Amino acid sequence: MNILQINSSARSTGSESTRIADAIVARLQAANPGASLVRRDLAANPHPPIDEATLGALFTPADQRTPEQAARVALDDVLIAEAQAADTIVIGAPMYNFGITVQLKSWFDAIARAGVTFRYTAEGPEGLLKNKKVFVALARGGIHKNGASDSQVPFLKTFLGFVGLTDVTFVYSEGHGLGPEAVAKAKAEADAQVNEVA
């Protein structure tokens, strides 16, 4: 098994989404001795966001790119290759202002490439990152699960499905802004979910 772990919290320490992602990975490794792990910390090593220069590089034919353009595209190529090689992807996704972090959005933007991770067909778009299991560790300050305020999960399902990642399990840790008792409860419930699904 090849495991890819994506940590997208802005926090280098004390991140609940990273704690849960680590716990999921630990259980996967225990169940699959010898499994390989690539861990990408987007706070420690942020991926550059899309800008005009990036778009220019991506839409220039490979044989016509400047060295700078080729180098920029190569950064995305590395992330795409990691996703393609993974059998299981574990994503730590805290909620920031009702959405995903800019770090995770930049990773999504990097791995979404027409003709590589998705393609358009006569029947509509087809995701090409197939036959992979995805776990998403969600950490929130409030309680949002299955509510109107949870715009995060619908977006994640849409994007992941678009690139072919349809086998997705969400692990929730909610209420971290509601006091110590709520935090303790959230962590215990998240740990129980990890034990059940991973």
N, C-alpha and C positions, 0 to 999 in steps of 0.2 A: 504494500500500500504506500502510495505517495501522498503525503498530507501537506497542504498549503495553508498556513495560518496568516490571516490578515488582521493586524491590530490597527484600528483607526481612531482610537481616542487621542486627543491632544495631550493627555497626561502621560508622562513617562513612568510614573509610579502611582499606585492607588486607584487605578482604573478598574471599575467593576466589570465592564465588558471584556477587558483583557483577562481578568481573573477567571471569568466563566469560560472564555475561549481556551485558556490554559488548561482548565479542568476537563474540557471536552477532549482536547488533544491528548492529555495524560491518559484518559480512559481508552481512547483509540489506540494509543501506543501500547497500553497494557494488553489489549485484546489482539493486537497485531505485532508481536515481537519482530523487530527488524524493520519496522515501517520507517521510511525516510520522512524527514520534516524540513520544510522550508518555512521559516518564520519571517514575515516582512512587517516591520514596525514603521508605520507611516508617519508617526510623530518624530521618531529618531531620524528617519530618512524619508522626508516628504517627497512625493512625486510632483514634478512641476505641473501646474494646471494648464489647461488649453488656453492659448493666446493666439494672436494673429500669426506670429512666427511659426507656432506649432501647426496651425491649419495650413499655412503655406508649405511646410515640410511634408505633411501628410498627403496633400493633394498634388505634390510634384512627383512625377514618375521617378522611380528609384534611380534610374540611370542618369537622371538630370539634376539630382539634388546636390546642393553645395555640401562641403564637409560638415558645416554647422547643422544643416538640415538632416543629413544622414545620422549625425550624432544624436539629434533630438528624437528621431524616429526609433533609433536603436534603444533608447530608454524605455519606450513603450513595448518594443519587441521582447525585452527581457521579461516584463510582467505578463505578456501574452503567453510566452513559452512556459512560464511557471504555472499558469492556469491550465494550459493544455496538458501538461505533464501530471497534474494532480488527479488523484482518484477521489480525494475528499478535500473540500475547502471549508475552513472554519473562519468565520468573519466576526470580529468584535465590532459591534455597531452601537455606540451610545447615541441617545437622542439629544441633539442640540437644536433648540428652538423648533421642535416638532419635525425635524428632518434628520438626515444623515450628516456626518461631518464633512467638511471640505476635503479632508484627507481621503475619505472613502470615495467621494465623488470623483476626485482626480484619478483614483485607481480604476473606477468604473469607466471613466472617459478613456483611459489608456488601453483597457482590454477590449473595448467595443470597437472592432474594426471590420468594416464591410469586406466580405470575401474571405475573412480569416476566422472570426468568432461568430459571425452571422452572415446571412446572405438573403437577398430578395429573390423570390421565385414567383411563378405564375399564381401559386396558391397563397402567397403572402410571405412574410419574413420567416426564416428558419434559423434557429440557433444552432451553432456548430460545436459548442462545448457540451457534448452529450455524455450520458452515462457516468455522471459524477454525483456524489452526495455532498450536500451543503448544509452546514450548521451555522446559524446566525445567533450570536449572543447579544441580546438587547438589554441595555441599561438605561433606566429613565428616572428622572427626579419625581415625576408624578405617576398617576395611574392612567394608562392610556389604552391598554389591551382591548381590542374589539370595540373601541369607542370612536366617535367622530374626530377626536383630536389626534388619532394615530394615522397620520399621513405617511409615516415611515414604512410600515409593513407593506401597504399596497404598492408603494414605489419600489421597494426591494423585490417583491414578487414579480412586478412588471419587468424590471431591468434584468433580473437573473433569468427569468423565463425567456426573455428576448434573445439572450446569448446561449440558450439551451440548457440552463441550469434549473430544472423543474422539480427536482427531488430536494426540497428545502425544509428543514426543521428549525423552528424558532424557539429559543430559550429566553424567557423573560425574567428580568430582575427590576421591579418597579417600586416606586415610593421612596427613593433615596433622599428626597427633599422634605420628607415628612417626619423626621425625628429618628432618634436612635432605635426605638422599638420597631419602627417601620423598616429601617435598614436591616436590622437583624432578621426580621421576617422575610424580607426580599431575598436576602442571601440564602437563607435556609430553603426557601421555595425554589430558588434557582438551582441550588445544589441537588435538590430532589429531582428536578427536571433533567439535569445532566445525567444523573444515575439511571434515569428511566430511558432516555433517548439515545445516549452514546454507548 
